């Protein structure tokens, strides 16, 4: 009698494990497919906040689990290079926004040097500041724009070969940032 109860418990436990494995093997790919990274148009602006957009570089794909337009964030990947744009309300000056981003970059482990800020202007005439940085096995650039109380930060980060290979396309994309004027 005790052997029959043990056998039934083992059978129930085994069936539960099989059901769990089956659920994972079917469910995880379905979830992954629903959140898959998607290649985006390189001719149309991609809105990443209610008042900010950018034209992505060629071969860019959206990194779904690092993107939230409702929070003003989009992360793109281009051959292993991470290109992240954020839009937020910012009451300060352009230099204050650049200083804040510089401090964040300086606090990333392995960052060795950051260039001085250089003035840039978006294609739509928005003034900005830009700097490059280098670190252990990586290089990158940040660009900040500020208009009508909205700050946009674009950070390009990756290994030196990837960033170098896509530098022109990424710089072109960063210059396409638009911030809608608020009334």
Buried (B, 14 or more C-beta within 10 A) or exposed (E): EEEEEEEEEEEEEEEEEEEEEEEEEEEEEEEEEEEEBEEBEBEEBBBBBEBBBBBBBEBBBBBBEBBBBEEBBBBBBBBEBBBBBBBBEBEEEBEBBBBBBBEEBEEEEEBEEBEEBEEBEBEEEBEBBBBBBBBEEBBBBBBBBBBEEBBBBBBBBBBEEBBEBBBEBBBBBBBBBBBBEEE
